[in-house]
Amino acid sequence: MDTGRPDGAVVRLAITLTSEIARRYAVNAVMNAAVGLQVIIQQKGRSLPANAKFHAICTDLSEQATHLGRAFSPDQWKHLLVSAHAIENAMPFDPITGLAGEYLNIRESTARMSSARMASLIEYALYICAEKEVILHDPD
C-alpha cells in the first residue's frame, strides 16, 4: 500500500465505502496494514461544506436575530441550536451545575456528528431562521 510517506508509515487512512471497488480497497488496506494499527468503522462524519453552512447560519442569526430579547454571538447561537435540536429529537437533556456554579447543558459535539445528524441540525437551524425572518447568506 502506497502511503505517500518515504518510510511507508500510515498516519491516517479514511476510505468511504461508496462502491465495491472502494470496499475491496479497504479490505486490501487492512490485509496489508502493519500489526498494531487500529481499524475503526463508523458513519461518515459531517462534511466541511456542511460545517461552513452551519457556521454561516449561526453568523446570520447573530447579526439579525435575538432570543429572549438578547443578541448572541455565532458560538452562542451554535450552543442554542444544538441544545434545542437535541431536545426536539428526544435526545437526553443533561442540565448540570458547572464547576463554578453556573448552569449548563452537556450537549453533543458537532465535530463528532454524522453527516445525517449534521444535515438534520442544519434543517432545524433553517427552520429557526425562517421563524425569525433571518436572511441567509451563502457561506462561499
N, C-alpha and C positions, 0 to 999 in steps of 0.2 A: 504494500500500500504506500503510495507516494504522499507524504505528509507536507511536503513543501519545505521542510526543515533539513538543513545539511546533515544533522545527526539522526534523522528519521523519527525523532520523538513526536508523539501525538500530544498536543496540548489540549485540544478540544475538537471533537468531530460531531457535528449535528447533521443528521440525514432525515429529511421529511419523506415519509413513505407515501409518495404520490403515484407510484406505478410499480409494476412487477420488477422493472429494471432497478428502481431505487431500492426495493425490498432485497433483491439479490446483492446489490452493492453493500447494503447494511450487513447482511449475513456474511459476506466476504470480509468486510472490515472487522467483524467480530472474530471470525475464524483466524485472521492474520494478526490480531492485536496481541500485544505482549501480555504475559501473565501479570496480574496485579492491577491492570486497568479496571475501571468501573464502567458498566453499561447501564444506562438509565433509559427507560422507555416511558414517555409521558405525552400528554396532549400538547399540541403545538401552542406555544405562548403567543402573547399579543405581538402584533407587528409594529414596526417603527412608525409607519403611516397612521395606524390606529392610535398609537400613543400621541403622535403630534396632533391628530384631530381632537382627541380628548383634552389635551392641554390648551389647544386653541379655544375650545368651548369654555373651559374654565376661565380663560383670559377674557373672553367676550362677556361672560357672566359678571366678572369682577368690574368690568368697565361700564356695564349697563343695568345691572340688577341689584336688588337688595333682598335681604331676608331678615324678617323681624325688625324692619326699619334700619338695618345696618348694611353698610358696604363691606365686602370681604375680598381678600386677596385671591389670586388664582389658586394658590395652595389651600387656602381655607375652603374655597368652593369645591376643590377636589375632595377634601375630607367630608364636606356636607353631602356631596353626591354619592360617594362610595358608601357612606353610612346609610343614607336613605335608600339607595339601591338594594343594599343587603336586606333591609327591613322589608321592602316591597317584594322581595323574592324569598321571604320567610327563612332567611338565614339567621343564625344565632345573633342576638343582641347581647353584647358583653360590656355593659357600662361598669366602670370601676372608679374608685377614688385613687388618683395617681399618687406618686411618691411625695408630692408637695401639697397634697390635699385637694388637688384640682379634680374635676370630673372629666372623664373621657370614655370613649367607646373604643375598645380594642377592635380594629377593623381589618379586613383583608388587605393584602398588598396588591396594588395594581401591577407591579413588576412581575408578580407571580401568577397573574390571571391568564387563563387560557384565552385563545383568540375568540372563542364563542362567548366567554364571560365578558371580555372587553367590549365586544360588539353589543352585548346586552346593556352594559353600562353606558355606552355611547348613545344608544337608543333612549335610555332613560334620561340622560342629560339633555338630549334634543327635546324630549317631552317637557322638561322643566324650562328650557329656553323658550319653547312655544308658549307655555303658560305665562311666562314673564315678558313676552314680546321682545326677546333679545334677537337682534340682527346678527347673524353668524358670518364670520369672515373665513375664507379658505386658508387653512394652515400653510399652504405652499407659498 
